[in-house]
Amino acid sequence: MDIHATKQRLDVKNSDVSGSTFDDVNMSGCTMHDINLSGLRIDYANLAGVHVNNANMAGASLTDCRIEGMTINGIKVEDMLAAHNKQRPA
């Protein structure tokens, strides 16, 4: 299915859209529940204010990302990185 240059609300349930490509798409305000995003690649995304709960993040990687205000289990990631960097030998 191709959807181009349109604005519409999608209600997708019990579906397999694996292998799909989303390019220049506004998904703000979307809710995702009970989804499999394993192997997902996200490039050049605005994830400000995203909340992730009860997720398997094993092996997840963030590279060259802005992390101001980001927390993991209520702990500021910036503080965790600062503490980690203090412990590393110079």
C-alpha angles and dihedrals in degrees: 000000000000121000115182134176095347137122114219139137114245123204104197118180134169091357139136113224094158114150092028121140124220115191126176091352127155108221097161113145093021122140121213120190130179094359134155110225096161110147091016115155119204120189128178096358134156104225095162110148095010115152119206117189132180093357131153102235095169109147094005115151133201117194128180092352131149107243104175107147094002114144137189113204089343095308118118110244091214089059092048091051092047091052091047092050091050090057095050116096114251 
